């Protein structure tokens, strides 16, 4: 009797492989369609002139970031509304107020987010956000005044959280203690956890390092986990730019270390997923696209980081620009050009950093 094996004939294996292939394809298509269905439609024509930007939006922002389980859809909507208010991004704010309502953020919570965020980004952003909210509420047939929103109730003889703050500006000290912390932070329309999440998000978006440092710690005291803080930073990066995320990740890592928390082995341990995004989307994909040369991309990036007063990133990209063929004379001229559009403080800061980078590389300063 010949030796008998348990092997399956090749023609059957082939059929099974094809069946598994089509099953995998079907499942992938179904998952992709479900994710796509959850994406809010972009404003008409928003990406007609920049189709690659539309691809980034669909693939990375909504196909990846919004689907990550580290934050709920409600939490992501809440911080996105807050950040777009802080950045005065009216069109995005309108879209995300609607998305927030769909994701479980209540009308009253949106109203309270606006009131909370204005203390960190300024009254003009609050006024603009209130106007947008009124339009969104009206479009949805909601009452003009959210039913759960309360009027102001100033505390009587409150305990001061920072009694020694700002001795040179006592009125600012009173606002901070009596209005921001003793009143706004105590209002019941948002939980302390929610307030901490949106404050970390806004501090990240505004590149406000000292505020991020304090509020990351406060957030942890209010029940926000280390993983959630990292994810807030990652999420906000897509609305305020990678330099803001890198800066907040650095600050968060310092806070985590000071609290004796373990950090992942990553370049940006305060928000480790940024490693993958920067290596993949930023440098691996976008910087290598042929429509702009590396030299031109360096010029654009230097201009942006100077205008936004993002000193650490400006230093990095001045060095990268020199490596990509931008001359010291061109960098000097770029500083002057950008200053006329972003203001002299950004130009003075940029000039100082340019001089330091040139001296570190032993390059003569431009005439």
Wavefront OBJ file of the C-alpha trace (Angstrom):
o trace
v 0.000 0.000 0.000
v 1.480 3.403 -0.948
v 2.279 5.933 1.784
v -0.799 8.134 2.385
v -0.502 11.749 3.528
v -3.074 14.252 4.799
v -2.158 16.748 2.108
v -4.922 18.455 0.113
v -4.880 18.368 -3.695
v -3.483 21.510 -5.264
v -6.628 22.386 -7.232
v -8.624 22.433 -3.972
v -5.988 24.609 -2.249
v -6.139 26.988 -5.206
v -9.923 27.300 -4.915
v -9.686 27.851 -1.185
v -7.006 30.517 -1.629
v -9.146 32.353 -4.140
v -12.144 32.153 -1.821
v -10.099 33.483 1.102
v -8.729 36.262 -1.099
v -12.172 37.433 -2.123
v -13.457 37.099 1.460
v -10.574 39.253 2.719
v -11.204 41.777 -0.036
v -14.912 41.888 0.812
v -14.224 42.407 4.547
v -11.664 45.146 3.830
v -14.086 46.882 1.490
v -16.874 46.650 4.044
v -14.721 48.081 6.855
v -13.473 50.877 4.596
v -17.016 51.742 3.548
v -18.145 51.855 7.187
v -15.289 54.166 8.116
v -16.021 56.338 5.077
v -19.682 56.501 6.044
v -18.721 57.962 9.432
v -16.724 60.776 7.860
v -18.431 64.158 7.682
v -18.667 65.353 4.095
v -16.192 68.143 3.307
v -17.561 71.521 2.263
v -18.310 71.506 -1.492
v -15.166 72.150 -3.494
v -12.953 72.245 -0.392
v -10.288 69.971 -1.883
v -10.758 70.581 -5.608
v -7.572 72.655 -5.790
v -5.585 70.419 -3.406
v -6.608 66.790 -3.995
v -3.670 65.385 -2.025
v -4.941 67.285 1.008
v -8.274 65.541 0.526
v -6.474 62.193 0.462
v -4.692 63.018 3.731
v -8.017 64.000 5.268
v -9.747 60.785 4.247
v -6.891 58.367 4.864
v -5.152 59.721 7.940
v -7.503 62.085 9.760
v -10.849 60.322 9.396
v -9.703 56.889 8.271
v -7.169 56.555 11.088
v -7.078 59.198 13.834
v -10.818 59.518 14.414
v -11.130 55.708 14.506
v -8.459 55.083 17.146
v -9.948 53.627 20.344
v -7.860 55.645 22.805
v -10.527 58.400 22.847
v -14.266 58.147 22.334
v -15.960 59.905 19.433
v -17.568 62.276 21.946
v -14.205 63.212 23.474
v -12.669 63.750 20.032
v -15.551 66.006 19.030
v -15.285 67.959 22.246
v -11.572 68.728 21.884
v -11.949 69.429 18.151
v -14.650 72.028 18.803
v -12.437 73.627 21.453
v -9.360 73.761 19.226
v -11.207 75.152 16.212
v -12.702 77.848 18.414
v -9.241 78.734 19.746
v -7.821 78.908 16.203
v -10.769 80.988 14.919
v -11.313 78.303 12.269
v -14.933 79.204 11.559
v -15.753 76.706 8.806
v -14.241 73.748 10.656
v -15.906 74.905 13.868
v -19.312 74.854 12.206
v -18.732 71.354 10.803
v -17.537 69.958 14.122
v -20.305 71.476 16.192
v -22.714 69.472 14.037
v -20.520 66.371 14.240
v -20.259 66.876 18.007
v -24.036 66.827 18.387
v -24.098 63.608 16.356
v -21.372 62.129 18.588
v -23.191 62.802 21.848
v -21.912 66.238 22.858
v -24.989 68.053 24.124
v -26.109 71.523 23.159
v -25.440 72.643 26.726
v -21.914 71.187 26.641
v -21.111 73.018 23.405
v -22.297 76.247 25.015
v -20.067 75.611 28.019
v -17.046 74.647 25.905
v -17.284 78.076 24.253
v -17.359 79.835 27.628
v -14.461 77.766 28.981
v -12.195 78.088 25.968
v -12.466 81.873 25.676
v -10.407 82.222 28.871
v -7.521 80.480 27.101
v -7.833 81.827 23.548
v -9.501 85.213 24.038
v -12.961 86.739 23.901
v -12.982 87.232 20.104
v -12.819 83.457 19.653
v -15.699 83.031 22.086
v -17.839 85.633 20.334
v -17.190 83.988 16.971
v -17.931 80.510 18.323
v -21.171 81.687 19.952
v -22.329 83.087 16.620
v -21.516 79.831 14.826
v -23.244 77.793 17.535
v -26.394 79.896 17.170
v -26.454 79.125 13.443
v -25.897 75.380 13.986
v -28.571 75.201 16.675
v -31.057 77.056 14.461
v -30.360 74.769 11.497
v -31.144 71.753 13.688
v -34.280 73.252 15.211
v -32.742 73.433 18.677
v -33.642 76.159 21.184
v -31.567 79.327 20.984
v -30.621 78.992 24.662
v -29.467 75.479 25.614
v -31.934 74.083 28.135
v -29.302 73.001 30.656
v -27.148 76.125 30.548
v -27.043 78.147 33.763
v -26.447 81.859 34.201
v -23.436 83.216 36.008
v -23.261 82.529 39.728
v -20.191 84.295 41.183
v -18.766 82.455 44.190
v -18.838 84.175 47.550
v -15.460 84.410 49.302
v -13.924 81.575 47.259
v -10.767 79.749 48.211
v -7.997 81.111 45.980
v -6.097 78.486 44.000
v -3.180 80.785 43.189
v -3.194 83.526 45.866
v 0.370 84.635 45.108
v 0.019 84.814 41.327
v 0.816 87.956 39.338
v 1.622 90.401 42.154
v 2.493 92.985 39.489
v -1.015 92.647 37.976
v -3.458 92.105 40.833
v -6.560 92.366 38.655
v -5.280 89.504 36.496
v -4.698 87.515 39.680
v -8.309 88.142 40.732
v -9.666 87.078 37.336
v -7.582 83.910 37.398
v -8.590 82.902 40.896
v -12.136 84.199 41.252
v -13.502 83.843 37.718
v -11.476 81.203 35.865
v -10.894 78.640 38.630
v -13.374 79.402 41.427
v -16.230 80.014 38.997
v -15.765 78.666 35.451
v -13.955 75.444 36.388
v -16.635 74.761 39.027
v -19.649 75.038 36.743
v -21.494 71.701 36.471
v -22.182 71.837 32.715
v -18.826 70.159 32.095
v -17.023 67.694 34.349
v -13.493 68.495 35.598
v -12.254 65.715 33.295
v -13.910 67.316 30.253
v -12.547 70.745 31.161
v -9.053 69.333 31.545
v -9.212 67.569 28.188
v -10.267 70.664 26.270
v -7.719 72.831 28.109
v -4.834 70.474 27.262
v -6.074 70.441 23.663
v -6.225 74.239 23.412
v -2.821 74.648 25.080
v -1.372 72.194 22.560
v -2.901 74.026 19.608
v -1.649 77.416 20.806
v 1.910 76.164 21.441
v 1.447 77.365 25.033
v 4.109 75.247 26.718
v 3.611 76.466 30.275
v -0.155 75.960 30.052
v 0.317 72.464 28.627
v 2.716 71.621 31.446
v 0.351 72.706 34.202
v -2.805 71.304 32.648
v -1.357 67.895 31.775
v -0.737 67.464 35.490
v -4.148 68.847 36.400
v -5.774 66.567 33.828
v -4.213 63.494 35.418
v -5.499 64.653 38.793
v -8.948 64.959 37.171
v -8.961 61.403 35.881
v -7.504 61.753 32.377
v -5.086 58.888 31.758
v -1.568 59.100 30.367
v -2.734 57.297 27.224
v -5.626 59.734 26.762
v -3.332 62.744 27.112
v -1.008 61.294 24.476
v -3.971 60.740 22.174
v -5.302 64.275 22.726
v -1.946 65.628 21.548
v -1.928 63.320 18.519
v -5.484 64.257 17.575
v -4.945 67.996 17.945
v -1.793 67.799 15.790
v -3.987 67.400 12.698
v -5.840 70.628 13.481
v -2.986 72.871 14.618
v 0.067 71.357 12.922
v 2.821 68.896 13.730
v 5.081 71.463 15.448
v 2.394 71.999 18.100
v 2.094 68.253 18.632
v 5.846 67.751 18.912
v 6.076 70.599 21.424
v 3.199 69.274 23.551
v 4.595 65.729 23.406
v 7.916 67.007 24.757
v 6.212 68.853 27.613
v 3.905 65.928 28.418
v 6.871 63.541 28.584
v 8.505 65.842 31.144
v 5.338 65.793 33.258
v 5.016 62.003 33.000
v 8.659 61.604 34.043
v 8.246 63.969 36.983
v 5.339 61.802 38.169
v 7.381 58.630 37.929
v 5.347 57.182 35.065
v 6.810 54.757 32.544
v 7.468 56.128 29.075
v 7.442 54.111 25.854
v 10.660 53.713 23.889
v 9.866 56.348 21.273
v 11.260 59.556 19.845
v 8.196 61.393 21.176
v 7.268 59.381 24.283
v 4.668 61.942 25.328
v 2.679 61.043 22.205
v 4.358 57.977 20.678
v 2.052 57.609 17.670
v 3.596 60.826 16.352
v 6.715 58.781 15.574
v 4.854 56.747 12.987
v 2.996 59.731 11.554
v 6.093 61.893 11.186
v 8.195 59.124 9.665
v 5.363 58.044 7.370
v 3.019 60.883 6.462
v 5.309 63.872 6.952
v 8.785 62.831 5.826
v 8.214 59.510 4.124
v 5.252 60.617 2.020
v 4.726 64.385 1.845
v 8.325 65.651 1.807
v 9.176 63.197 -0.988
v 6.381 64.213 -3.351
v 7.852 65.595 -6.602
v 5.566 68.609 -7.007
v 7.882 70.658 -4.767
v 11.641 70.286 -4.413
v 13.142 69.665 -0.942
v 14.587 73.182 -1.125
v 11.165 74.712 -1.751
v 9.594 72.629 1.002
v 12.267 73.878 3.393
v 11.546 77.491 2.465
v 7.818 77.006 3.085
v 8.392 75.234 6.395
v 10.852 77.821 7.662
v 8.398 80.582 6.780
v 5.558 78.842 8.614
v 7.514 78.077 11.771
v 8.907 81.614 11.910
v 5.446 83.138 11.505
v 4.033 80.872 14.243
v 6.936 81.653 16.629
v 7.717 77.921 16.910
v 11.338 78.314 17.903
v 12.321 74.652 18.291
v 10.913 73.663 14.911
v 12.334 76.775 13.275
v 15.795 75.792 14.468
v 15.378 72.267 13.097
v 14.172 73.443 9.712
v 16.778 76.168 9.266
v 19.359 73.397 9.552
v 17.372 71.180 7.202
v 17.033 74.095 4.787
v 20.795 74.598 4.688
v 21.191 70.870 3.985
v 18.621 71.198 1.186
v 20.509 73.992 -0.565
v 18.968 77.169 0.863
v 21.750 79.735 1.256
v 22.352 81.933 4.323
v 21.585 85.008 2.216
v 18.253 83.504 1.154
v 17.402 82.635 4.744
v 18.208 86.167 5.832
v 15.970 87.608 3.131
v 13.211 85.151 3.984
v 13.241 86.359 7.610
v 12.709 89.946 6.473
v 9.958 88.984 4.018
v 7.996 86.951 6.553
v 8.336 89.637 9.221
v 6.191 92.002 7.145
v 3.347 89.471 7.326
v 3.776 88.014 10.827
v 5.225 90.927 12.770
v 8.582 92.074 14.074
v 8.607 89.811 17.173
v 8.659 86.753 14.893
v 11.363 88.318 12.730
v 13.598 89.178 15.685
v 13.184 85.653 17.058
v 13.875 84.125 13.647
v 16.961 86.240 13.088
v 18.358 85.251 16.476
v 17.850 81.545 15.784
v 19.313 81.837 12.275
v 22.455 83.463 13.690
v 22.822 80.685 16.270
v 22.442 77.926 13.667
v 24.941 79.557 11.306
v 27.477 80.030 14.115
v 27.049 76.408 15.239
v 27.892 75.302 11.695
v 30.829 77.703 11.364
v 29.104 79.653 8.563
v 29.676 83.377 8.233
v 26.700 85.596 8.936
v 25.182 87.224 5.840
v 26.060 90.854 5.149
l 1 2 3 4 5 6 7 8 9 10 11 12 13 14 15 16 17 18 19 20 21 22 23 24 25 26 27 28 29 30 31 32 33 34 35 36 37 38 39 40 41 42 43 44 45 46 47 48 49 50 51 52 53 54 55 56 57 58 59 60 61 62 63 64 65 66 67 68 69 70 71 72 73 74 75 76 77 78 79 80 81 82 83 84 85 86 87 88 89 90 91 92 93 94 95 96 97 98 99 100 101 102 103 104 105 106 107 108 109 110 111 112 113 114 115 116 117 118 119 120 121 122 123 124 125 126 127 128 129 130 131 132 133 134 135 136 137 138 139 140 141 142 143 144 145 146 147 148 149 150 151 152 153 154 155 156 157 158 159 160 161 162 163 164 165 166 167 168 169 170 171 172 173 174 175 176 177 178 179 180 181 182 183 184 185 186 187 188 189 190 191 192 193 194 195 196 197 198 199 200 201 202 203 204 205 206 207 208 209 210 211 212 213 214 215 216 217 218 219 220 221 222 223 224 225 226 227 228 229 230 231 232 233 234 235 236 237 238 239 240 241 242 243 244 245 246 247 248 249 250 251 252 253 254 255 256 257 258 259 260 261 262 263 264 265 266 267 268 269 270 271 272 273 274 275 276 277 278 279 280 281 282 283 284 285 286 287 288 289 290 291 292 293 294 295 296 297 298 299 300 301 302 303 304 305 306 307 308 309 310 311 312 313 314 315 316 317 318 319 320 321 322 323 324 325 326 327 328 329 330 331 332 333 334 335 336 337 338 339 340 341 342 343 344 345 346 347 348 349 350 351 352 353 354 355 356 357 358 359 360 361 362 363 364 365 366 367
